[in-house]
Amino acid sequence: MAFIYQRAKTAQSHGDASELVSLANSLRDQGCDLIIAGCTEVEMCLARLNRLEMEFVFPLQIVAKAIVLDWQGDLPGVPRFK
């Protein structure tokens, strides 16, 4: 939380996600298989990295893809809004 409120939200991280990567590695060492980057700032910092050592879910990317698919009419099972 300190990273989010003291660095990422104030643009002081300058793209440095090393604190987040350290936290993710610690969680992996404790048996975590997947991390949901549910905070916008966390997702944006981690998405800049070329290589992550564990699996992450990026909700903003999922929502963006769903919006495009809906706009194209290719999102099955979802009613179209006009």
C-alpha positions as CSV (number, residue, x, y, z in Angstrom):
1,M,0.0,0.0,0.0
2,A,2.9,2.4,0.7
3,F,4.2,2.0,-2.8
4,I,0.7,2.8,-4.2
5,Y,0.0,5.9,-2.1
6,Q,3.5,7.3,-1.6
7,R,5.0,6.6,-5.0
8,A,2.8,5.4,-7.8
9,K,-0.1,7.8,-7.2
10,T,2.4,10.7,-6.9
11,A,4.4,9.7,-10.0
12,Q,7.5,9.2,-7.9
13,S,8.2,5.7,-9.0
14,H,9.3,6.8,-12.5
15,G,8.5,3.4,-13.9
16,D,10.5,1.6,-11.2
17,A,8.4,-1.5,-10.2
18,S,11.2,-3.2,-8.3
19,E,9.2,-3.0,-5.0
20,L,6.2,-4.6,-6.6
21,V,8.4,-7.3,-8.2
22,S,10.0,-8.0,-4.8
23,L,6.5,-8.3,-3.2
24,A,5.4,-10.6,-6.1
25,N,8.5,-12.8,-5.7
26,S,7.9,-13.0,-1.9
27,L,4.3,-14.1,-2.5
28,R,5.5,-16.7,-5.1
29,D,8.0,-18.1,-2.6
30,Q,5.1,-18.5,-0.2
31,G,3.1,-20.6,-2.8
32,C,1.2,-17.9,-4.7
33,D,0.5,-19.0,-8.3
34,L,-1.4,-15.9,-9.6
35,I,-1.7,-12.3,-8.7
36,I,-4.6,-10.1,-9.7
37,A,-3.3,-6.5,-10.3
38,G,-6.5,-5.0,-9.1
39,C,-5.2,-1.5,-8.5
40,T,-4.8,0.7,-11.6
41,E,-1.4,2.0,-10.5
42,V,-0.1,-1.6,-9.8
43,E,-1.3,-2.8,-13.2
44,M,0.3,0.1,-15.0
45,C,3.6,-0.3,-13.2
46,L,3.8,-4.0,-13.8
47,A,2.6,-3.8,-17.4
48,R,5.7,-1.8,-18.3
49,L,7.9,-4.7,-17.5
50,N,9.0,-7.0,-20.3
51,R,9.2,-10.1,-18.3
52,L,7.4,-11.2,-15.2
53,E,8.4,-14.4,-13.3
54,M,4.8,-15.3,-12.3
55,E,1.4,-15.0,-13.8
56,F,-0.6,-11.8,-13.3
57,V,-4.1,-10.9,-14.2
58,F,-4.5,-7.3,-15.5
59,P,-8.2,-6.3,-15.1
60,L,-7.8,-3.1,-17.2
61,Q,-6.7,-5.2,-20.2
62,I,-9.6,-7.6,-19.7
63,V,-12.1,-4.8,-19.6
64,A,-10.5,-3.0,-22.6
65,K,-10.6,-6.2,-24.7
66,A,-14.3,-6.8,-23.7
67,I,-15.2,-3.2,-24.7
68,V,-13.6,-3.7,-28.1
69,L,-15.3,-7.1,-28.6
70,D,-18.7,-5.6,-27.5
71,W,-18.2,-2.7,-29.9
72,Q,-17.4,-5.1,-32.7
73,G,-20.4,-7.3,-31.7
74,D,-18.2,-10.3,-31.0
75,L,-18.8,-10.7,-27.3
76,P,-20.9,-13.8,-27.0
77,G,-23.7,-14.0,-24.5
78,V,-23.7,-10.3,-23.7
79,P,-26.6,-8.2,-24.7
80,R,-25.7,-5.2,-26.9
81,F,-26.3,-1.7,-25.5
82,K,-27.3,1.0,-27.9
